[in-house]
Amino acid sequence: MKLLLAVSVLLATVFVLAEANPTDETKTFKDHIESVGTSIKQFASKVGDKAKEVIKDIHETEFAKKSREWISDTFQKIKGKISSS
């Protein structure tokens, strides 16, 4: 149910973003669909770029760095104990 609602909201948003010019009567349905496709590509590109920025910011936080160091140190300790056994 949530997926259906999300898809319908997404489609409504895309159609609003692709606004057909009401004074341009020569624009066909095919042209409108192509403009919707372009709008979807632009939207996906923007969302992808923002997601990459967020992931990069999270990756560079002090907490993430300390967590990686702790995991690496713990792994090395366990590896050392296993190899000495």
C-alpha positions as CSV (number, residue, x, y, z in Angstrom):
1,M,0.0,0.0,0.0
2,K,2.8,2.4,0.9
3,L,4.6,1.6,-2.3
4,L,1.5,2.3,-4.4
5,L,1.1,5.6,-2.6
6,A,4.8,6.5,-3.1
7,V,4.6,5.7,-6.8
8,S,1.5,7.7,-7.4
9,V,3.0,10.7,-5.6
10,L,6.1,10.4,-7.7
11,L,4.2,10.2,-10.9
12,A,2.1,13.3,-9.9
13,T,5.3,15.2,-9.1
14,V,6.8,14.3,-12.4
15,F,3.8,15.4,-14.3
16,V,3.8,18.7,-12.4
17,L,7.5,19.2,-13.1
18,A,7.1,18.5,-16.8
19,E,4.3,21.0,-17.1
20,A,2.9,21.2,-20.6
21,N,2.5,24.7,-22.0
22,P,-1.2,25.2,-22.4
23,T,-0.7,27.7,-25.2
24,D,1.3,25.2,-27.3
25,E,-1.4,23.2,-29.0
26,T,1.1,21.5,-31.4
27,K,2.8,19.6,-28.6
28,T,1.9,15.9,-28.9
29,F,1.5,13.3,-26.2
30,K,4.7,11.8,-27.4
31,D,6.5,15.1,-26.8
32,H,5.0,15.4,-23.4
33,I,6.1,11.8,-22.4
34,E,9.7,12.6,-23.7
35,S,9.7,15.8,-21.5
36,V,8.6,13.7,-18.5
37,G,11.4,11.3,-19.2
38,T,13.9,14.1,-19.3
39,S,12.5,15.5,-16.0
40,I,12.8,12.1,-14.4
41,K,16.5,11.8,-15.5
42,Q,17.2,15.2,-14.1
43,F,15.5,14.5,-10.8
44,A,17.3,11.2,-10.4
45,S,20.6,12.8,-11.2
46,K,20.0,15.5,-8.5
47,V,18.9,12.9,-5.9
48,G,21.9,10.7,-6.7
49,D,24.3,13.6,-6.3
50,K,22.8,14.6,-3.0
51,A,22.9,11.0,-1.8
52,K,26.6,10.8,-2.7
53,E,27.3,14.0,-0.8
54,V,25.5,12.7,2.3
55,I,27.3,9.3,2.2
56,K,30.6,11.1,1.8
57,D,29.9,13.4,4.7
58,I,28.9,10.4,6.9
59,H,32.0,8.5,5.8
60,E,34.2,11.5,6.9
61,T,32.7,12.0,10.4
62,E,34.9,11.5,13.4
63,F,32.6,8.7,14.6
64,A,33.0,6.8,11.4
65,K,36.8,7.1,11.5
66,K,37.0,5.9,15.1
67,S,34.6,3.0,14.3
68,R,36.8,1.9,11.4
69,E,39.9,2.1,13.5
70,W,38.4,0.2,16.3
71,I,37.1,-2.6,14.0
72,S,40.5,-2.8,12.3
73,D,42.4,-2.9,15.6
74,T,40.0,-5.6,17.0
75,F,40.3,-7.6,13.8
76,Q,44.1,-7.5,14.0
77,K,44.0,-8.6,17.7
78,I,41.8,-11.5,16.9
79,K,44.0,-12.4,13.9
80,G,47.0,-12.3,16.1
81,K,45.5,-14.6,18.7
82,I,44.4,-17.1,16.1
83,S,47.7,-17.2,14.3
84,S,49.6,-17.7,17.7
85,S,47.4,-20.6,18.6
